Structures are given as C-alpha cells and as structure tokens.
C-alpha cells in the first residue's frame, strides 16, 4: 500500500509540483492545506501517513501547525519544507515535532529519499 500524504503550502504551484512528484512515485496525496490551522483540521479528518509542511505561510505558520498536530497526534510524521535552509529554522522545526526537513526548490529524488526515511 502506498503512503498517504497531506501537502501543506500556501503556494498552489508548490502543492501541484509536490503532488506530481508523489503521484508519479506511487504515493497517494489525500489532501492539501494552505496554512497550519487548515493542516491541523485536515490531519484530524484524513489521518495521513505523512505531512509535507511549508514553514512560512500567512496566518498559522508551519511550525505552529506542526505543534498543533503533534500535541494531539504525537506519532505524526511531518517533513518541513522551506526555501529558508537556515540552521535555526531546521532546529525550530525539529523541536516543534518535525521528523525531517527539505529545502526548496525541491529535487524529486531528495523528497522521495526523505519520505522513505520518515515512513520507515
């Protein structure tokens, strides 16, 4: 069975790009959200195997969304995605409960590698 993925990013084109990469490689994209609060609501509803979460979004950030999800679902597997690869953001994301981190622009092989690591 393929892993079920929730994609969270405020940019529609980024969600589309990730969906294309995942669908072509056997993953099932079960939902999308455009901020952390919506991600939390979708997570409760869909219970995906893994979440890709943008850090910087208007409204509720990815770090806040991660904290909301992990506080209720401590086993949630969340991969943070951001154009900002600064060490402080990575540390903050991991402290919030993210399992791994991917830097934009996405490279398909890197995303797939990180997904495999997180799902195991």
N, C-alpha and C positions, 0 to 999 in steps of 0.2 A: 504494500500500500504506500502511496506517495504521501509525503508530509504535507499537512495543511498549513498554509501561510496567510497571515494578515499583514498587509502592506500599509505602512503609515508614513505619509509625506504630504506636505501642503502643496507640492507641485504635481499637477496631473501628469505631466510628461515623464516625471521620475517614476510615478506609480506605474505608468504604462510600460516604461522601459524595464522595470523590475519584473512586472507581470510577464512580459515577453520572454525574458531570460528564464524565469522559473517554469513557465508552461512548456518551453522547448526542452527542458531538462527533467520533466516528469513530476514537478511539484504542482500542487493544486492551490491556486490563490482563492481563498474562501471569502475574502473581504478586503475593503480598503477604508482608510480613515485619513482625515486631513489635519488632525491635531491630537494632542494627548488625551483629552477628555473623550473625544469620539473613539479613539483607540481603546480606551478602557471599556466603554459601552459595548463596542464590537467584540472585544475579548470575552466579556461576560456572556454575550449572546452566542458566539461562534466557537469558543474554546479551541483556537488553532494550536497546532503543534509548535509553531514558532512565529515570532513577530519581527518584521524589519521596521525599525523606528527611526525616523529622522530626528535629529536633536533640535534644530532651530525651526520652530513653527510659530505662527501667530497664535495668540490665545494660550492654550496649555502646551507647554514645551514637551519635547520627547522625554526629557529627564523627569518632568513632573508626571507625565503619562506612565512612564516605567514604574515610578514609585507607587502610583495608584494601583497598577496591575499587580505588582509584586507584593504589595501589602495584603491583598486579598487572595492572590494565587502565587504563593512563594516558589512554586516549581515552574513558573512561566519562563519560557526561553525567548529572550529578547536580544536582537542584534541591533546595535545602534549604528546609524548611518549619518554621516555628516561630511560636508566639504571642509569642515574645520578639523584638521587632524592633530590639533594641539594636545599635548600630553594631559593638560588639566581637564580637558573635555572628556578624554578617554577615562581618566581616573574618576571623574564625577559620574559618568555613565555606569561604570562598573560598580561604584558604591551604591548607585540607585537600584542596581539589580540586573543590569545588562550582562549577558554571558559573553559577548564579544563585540567587536567594533569594526566597521568597514568604512573606508574613506571614499568619498565621491571625487571625481567621476568613477562610476562603477566599472570594474572589469569583471566580465561574466565568470571567468574561472576563479577569481578571488571570492566572489559572492558564493559560488557553489561550494568552494572549499570550506568557507566559514560556516555555511548552513550544515554541511556534513558533520563538522566538528561539534556544533551545538546540538544537533539531533541525536548524536550517539549517546 
